[in-house]
Amino acid sequence: MPQLRFNITSVGTYQVPVIVGAVVGGCSAINAMAFPRGQRDDYDRWEELGGGEGGENGWGWKGMWRYFLKASRFKEPNPALVKQFGIRYDKKYWGSENGTSVWASWANFQWPATKILYEAWKEIPGIEYPDDNGQGESGPQWFPSSVDPATITRSYSNTAHYQPHKSRTNYHLITEHKVSRINFATADGKKPKAESITFVSRETGERRTVFARKEVILAAGAVHSPQILQRSGVGPRKLLEEAGIELVKELPGVGMNFQDHTSLNLGYNFTTQPFPNLDALATNATYQAEVDETWNKTRVGPYSAWGNTASHALVSFPVISPDNYQDLANQIENQDPAAYFPPETHPTVIAGYKVHLRVLAKGMRSKNTGWIQIANAPSGNAALTNSHPLSRGTIMLNTSDPECEPVVDYRAMTNPLDIKIFVEMIRLMRRYILADGIIKQLSPVWYNPPLEMTTDEEIGDWAKRTDVLLPTVYHAIGTCSKMPLEWGGVVSEDLRVHGVEGLSVVDASIIPSLVGATTSQSVYAVAEKAADLIKARG
C-alpha cells in the first residue's frame, strides 16, 4: 500500500526502499505484527551505554520490566495448541487482559512441520529452551503477535493509544501534514529553548506554527526525528553549514549510530511435509476451499496466523560457533573504532562506537545474547538475521533540499566482521538443516548458498551480494541515541536533548543498541517509560 508509506530509497551499496509508515500509527500500522521481546543482555547494554542511576529506575532489564508489562495486554494461547506443539509460555512475563494497550496474542493455528523444526534444535549442542520469550533469554522460542484476539485484526498504536482517547479535549491530531522544524528562542548566556514547531500541509504546502506551553516532544521515528533536528539547527556543524541552516546547537551524533537488522534468505526445500502444509494451501483446491470457509465463518485457521507460523530461534554465539566465538569477540574488542567510519566522523561519535565495540564483544561471549534470529518457514527456506551488526549507517538531511526526504545510507557490511559473522551463522544453519536427526522427516534439500561453497571467502562473498543481503528488516534505531554527549549521544537518560531546553525525543531513534528481536515491543516500552519521565517533570 504505497499511499501508507513515505517515498524514500536508500543510497550507497544497498539501495532499497526505506519503508516508513505515513499513517496514524506510523510503522506500527504496516509492520508484520511480530511481538517478541529481546534478551536481558540487550536492555542491560542500553544501560551500559548511558542509563542513569540503573536498577529499577534505569534503562536496563530491571528498569524496563514494568514498562514491558504496561505496554501490552496478554491473551493466552489456545490450550489445545499448547499441548499439541509444546508451546512454552508463562503469563507472569506479560501484562493483563485489561486496559487499552496493544494486544499480545497467539495465533490459533500452526503448521505441523513447525513442531519438528522446534524439536530439531535440541540436537544442536548448547541449545536451551526458555520458558517464555518474555523471560529475556536466548534459544528457540514461541512469541505472540500484536493482533486483537477478538477480531483477528492488527492491534497497534492507533487502535490502542489514539482511538480510545481521541475525544479528549486536549488531544488534537492533524493528519496529512509533516513537521518542518522546531523553533528555538535564544538569549545570550542561556541554552536555546524549543518554543514552537512549524508544520506543513502535504497537499497545499501551507505552513502553520504551534507554540509549546511546557516542552516539545519529538516522536517522528528513527528516520525522520534526526532530519527534523537537523533542519532545526541541531546536528553536525558541517552538515548544517552545507545546507545553509543556522546552527542552534552542534550535536555531532544526530543522524549517526544508525542501525538496522541485516538479513538474508537461505534456500532449502522440505520435500516431505506433513499435511496440512503451505504447499497444499497453494496447490490443493479442496484444502484451499476448506481454509477459506473456516476463515470466513470463524476467523481461525492458517489465515489467522499469517506471519507467525515459522519456527523462531535466537541463538547465542557460543552456540553458533563454539570454536571461534572467543576469537571473534577479541577481534571486535580490539578493532580500531575509527577504521570503518567516514574520515570526517566526529571524535565523540568514534568514542561512543568504541564503547559499543566493548559491550558487543561482551555480548558475543554471552550465552544470553541472541546474535542470530532465525525464522524458519515450515515449507523450507529461512530468514537469517544478524541481531547485532557492527556496521553503522547515517541518516542526514539532503543539503541540496532540506525539505525533501532524508538521505538514508545503511552502510551495511562496511565492517568486515559482519561478513565473518554471517559466515558462522550460515555454517550453523547447514548443521541444523542437514542433521541426521528428527529434521530428516522433512527430507530437506539445500540449494543456497550452494553446498559447493565451503570456504569462508566463498560463503562471505555470497552473503554480501546485493541480490542476497537485505540491509534492513525495517527496525531502524539509534539516530538520536540515548548516550552521553562525549560518546556522540543526542539525548540524556531522561530523553532531553543535550545542550538545549524544552525538547525531548521519545521514539526508536533514542535506542542506542539493537535488541535480538523485532523492535515494536521495545519501542512501546520506551514510550511508556518516556511518559513517566515527562509526567514526573510536572
Secondary structure, DSSP 4 states (H G I P E B T S, - for coil): -GGGB---B-BSSS--B---B-STTGGGGTS--B-----HHHHHHHHHTT-TT-GGGSSSHHHHHHHHHHTEEE-PPPHHHHHHHT----GGGS--S-SSSEEEB--S---HHHHHHHHHGGGSTT----S-GGG---EE----BSEETTTTEE--HIIIIIGGGTT-TT-----SEEEEEEEEE--TTS--EEEEEEEEETTT--EEEEE-SS-EEE--HHHHHHHHHHHTTEE-HHHHHHHT---SEE-TTTT-SBB--EEEEEEEEESS-PSS-HHHHHH-HHHHHHHHHHHHHHS-SGGGGTT--SEEEEE-HHHH-TTTHHHHHHHHHTS-TTTTS-TT--HHHHHHHHHHHHHHHHHHT-TT---EEEEE-TTEEEEEEESS----BEEE--TT-TTS--EEE--TT-STHHHHHHHHHHHHHHHHHT-SSGGGGG-EEEEES-TT--SHHHHHHHHT-TTT-BS-SS--B-TT-BS-GGGT-SB-TT-BBTT-BSEEE-SGGG--S--SS-SHHHHHHHHHHHHHHHHTT-
